[in-house]
Amino acid sequence: MDTMCVNGQEYLITRLLGKGKGGYSYLATDGKQNYVLKQIHHEPCAYYQFGNKIEAEERDYNRLLKIGIPMPKMIAIDRENERILKEYIEGETIYDMVLKEQMKECYIGQMKEMCRLLYTANTNIDYFPTNFVVQQEKLFYIDYECNDYMEEWNFENWGIRYWSKTKEFLEYETKRQMEKIKEG
């Protein structure tokens, strides 16, 4: 197993949790507790422009914290290695719940309550369902990405398209499965 350091503290990497526009997120442990360790990457993204990603993570976290969005606590930032250590919230993603047909209306209600807070603060988040985990029936936004509000990218006009087995969701899942096959 691999290890990675955050500000000189070593963590054992258990597994890859996912790859996003800005980095790779790993399940990591210090032997006592699990964490998410995010390693920033600089791979191109055709549909999104970044400035300084590590600064953006910190800025976005503080913005969402002020708004009151349920999310994992940021524990440490390692600017030199471009790594973030955050609380691990164990649970199923909304994406997996949609796939397994276990989605509940109460999660949409919780999302709409988050939207009420976000829109009042002129903010959108990344509403894609892999960015949300349910733990003990409570919805958490596990990413920190946020942007100024734009109606075309709000939950009702964009995000909701992926919170059930819509045409867009099924096309995305088919593409994801094809990529898995190519990877072997």
C-alpha positions as CSV (number, residue, x, y, z in Angstrom):
1,M,0.0,0.0,0.0
2,D,1.1,3.5,-0.7
3,T,1.5,6.3,1.8
4,M,1.2,10.1,1.3
5,C,2.2,12.9,3.6
6,V,0.2,16.0,4.5
7,N,2.4,18.6,6.3
8,G,4.8,15.9,7.3
9,Q,2.2,13.5,8.7
10,E,2.1,10.2,6.9
11,Y,-1.2,8.5,5.9
12,L,-1.8,5.1,4.5
13,I,-3.8,5.2,1.2
14,T,-6.5,2.5,1.4
15,R,-8.2,3.1,-2.0
16,L,-9.1,5.6,-4.7
17,L,-12.5,7.2,-4.0
18,G,-12.7,9.1,-7.2
19,K,-11.2,11.6,-9.7
20,G,-12.7,15.0,-10.2
21,K,-11.9,18.0,-12.3
22,G,-9.4,19.2,-9.7
23,G,-7.9,16.2,-8.1
24,Y,-7.9,12.6,-7.0
25,S,-9.6,11.7,-3.7
26,Y,-8.3,8.8,-1.7
27,L,-9.5,7.0,1.4
28,A,-6.6,7.4,3.9
29,T,-5.9,6.5,7.4
30,D,-3.5,7.4,10.2
31,G,-4.2,4.0,11.8
32,K,-6.8,5.5,14.2
33,Q,-9.2,7.3,11.9
34,N,-10.2,7.4,8.2
35,Y,-9.8,10.6,6.1
36,V,-10.2,11.8,2.6
37,L,-6.8,12.9,1.1
38,K,-7.2,14.9,-2.0
39,Q,-4.2,15.3,-4.3
40,I,-4.6,18.2,-6.7
41,H,-3.9,17.4,-10.3
42,H,-3.3,19.7,-13.3
43,E,-4.9,17.6,-16.0
44,P,-6.8,19.7,-18.5
45,C,-10.5,20.1,-18.3
46,A,-12.2,21.3,-21.5
47,Y,-15.3,22.8,-19.8
48,Y,-13.9,24.4,-16.6
49,Q,-11.1,26.9,-16.0
50,F,-9.1,26.9,-12.8
51,G,-6.9,29.4,-11.2
52,N,-4.8,28.2,-8.2
53,K,-6.6,25.0,-7.2
54,I,-5.4,24.7,-3.7
55,E,-6.3,28.3,-2.9
56,A,-9.7,27.8,-4.6
57,E,-10.4,24.7,-2.3
58,E,-9.7,26.8,0.8
59,R,-11.7,29.8,-0.4
60,D,-14.7,27.6,-1.5
61,Y,-14.6,25.7,1.8
62,N,-14.8,28.9,3.8
63,R,-17.5,30.3,1.6
64,L,-19.7,27.1,2.0
65,L,-18.9,27.0,5.7
66,K,-20.2,30.5,6.1
67,I,-23.4,29.6,4.1
68,G,-24.0,26.6,6.3
69,I,-23.8,23.7,3.8
70,P,-23.4,20.3,5.5
71,M,-20.0,19.1,4.4
72,P,-16.8,17.4,5.7
73,K,-14.5,19.4,7.9
74,M,-11.3,20.5,6.2
75,I,-8.5,19.3,8.6
76,A,-5.3,20.3,6.9
77,I,-3.9,21.9,3.7
78,D,-0.4,21.1,2.4
79,R,0.3,23.9,0.0
80,E,3.7,22.6,-1.0
81,N,2.4,19.1,-2.1
82,E,-1.0,20.4,-3.1
83,R,-2.9,18.1,-0.8
84,I,-6.0,18.5,1.4
85,L,-7.0,16.3,4.3
86,K,-10.6,16.3,5.2
87,E,-13.1,14.4,7.3
88,Y,-14.4,11.2,5.8
89,I,-18.1,10.9,5.7
90,E,-19.0,7.3,5.2
91,G,-22.1,6.5,3.2
92,E,-23.5,5.9,-0.2
93,T,-23.4,8.6,-2.9
94,I,-26.6,9.8,-4.4
95,Y,-25.2,8.5,-7.7
96,D,-25.0,5.0,-6.3
97,M,-28.5,5.3,-4.8
98,V,-29.9,6.3,-8.1
99,L,-28.2,3.3,-9.8
100,K,-29.6,0.9,-7.1
101,E,-33.0,2.5,-7.2
102,Q,-32.7,3.5,-3.6
103,M,-33.2,7.2,-4.0
104,K,-35.6,8.8,-1.5
105,E,-37.6,12.0,-1.9
106,C,-36.3,13.3,1.4
107,Y,-32.8,13.7,-0.2
108,I,-34.3,16.0,-2.9
109,G,-36.0,17.9,0.0
110,Q,-32.6,18.3,1.7
111,M,-31.0,19.4,-1.6
112,K,-33.7,22.0,-2.0
113,E,-33.0,23.3,1.5
114,M,-29.3,23.6,0.6
115,C,-30.3,25.4,-2.6
116,R,-32.3,27.9,-0.5
117,L,-29.2,28.7,1.5
118,L,-27.0,28.8,-1.6
119,Y,-29.2,30.9,-3.8
120,T,-29.6,33.5,-1.0
121,A,-25.8,33.7,-0.9
122,N,-25.6,34.0,-4.8
123,T,-23.8,30.6,-5.0
124,N,-24.0,27.3,-6.9
125,I,-22.2,24.1,-6.1
126,D,-21.5,21.1,-8.3
127,Y,-24.8,19.3,-8.1
128,F,-23.6,16.1,-9.8
129,P,-24.8,13.2,-7.6
130,T,-21.3,11.7,-7.0
131,N,-20.6,14.8,-4.9
132,F,-23.3,13.9,-2.3
133,V,-23.1,11.3,0.4
134,V,-26.0,10.2,2.7
135,Q,-25.1,9.2,6.3
136,Q,-27.8,8.3,8.7
137,E,-30.4,9.8,6.3
138,K,-28.6,13.2,6.2
139,L,-27.2,14.6,2.9
140,F,-23.7,16.0,2.8
141,Y,-21.9,17.8,0.0
142,I,-18.5,16.2,-0.1
143,D,-16.9,18.5,-2.6
144,Y,-15.9,22.1,-1.8
145,E,-16.4,23.5,-5.3
146,C,-18.7,26.5,-5.6
147,N,-19.2,29.4,-8.0
148,D,-21.3,32.5,-8.3
149,Y,-24.9,31.7,-9.0
150,M,-26.0,31.2,-12.6
151,E,-29.5,30.0,-13.3
152,E,-28.5,27.6,-16.1
153,W,-26.2,25.7,-13.6
154,N,-28.6,25.7,-10.6
155,F,-30.0,22.4,-9.3
156,E,-33.4,22.8,-10.9
157,N,-32.0,23.4,-14.4
158,W,-28.9,21.2,-14.4
159,G,-28.3,19.1,-11.3
160,I,-31.7,17.4,-11.1
161,R,-31.1,15.8,-14.5
162,Y,-28.8,13.4,-12.7
163,W,-30.7,12.7,-9.5
164,S,-32.9,10.0,-11.1
165,K,-32.6,7.5,-14.0
166,T,-33.0,10.2,-16.6
167,K,-31.7,10.1,-20.2
168,E,-28.7,12.2,-19.1
169,F,-27.9,9.9,-16.1
170,L,-28.2,6.7,-18.2
171,E,-26.0,8.2,-21.0
172,Y,-23.4,9.2,-18.4
173,E,-23.5,5.7,-16.8
174,T,-23.1,4.0,-20.2
175,K,-20.1,6.2,-20.9
176,R,-18.6,5.4,-17.5
177,Q,-19.0,1.7,-18.0
178,M,-17.4,1.9,-21.5
179,E,-14.4,3.7,-19.9
180,K,-14.1,0.9,-17.3
181,I,-14.0,-1.7,-20.0
182,K,-11.3,0.2,-21.9
183,E,-9.2,0.4,-18.8
184,G,-9.4,-3.3,-18.4
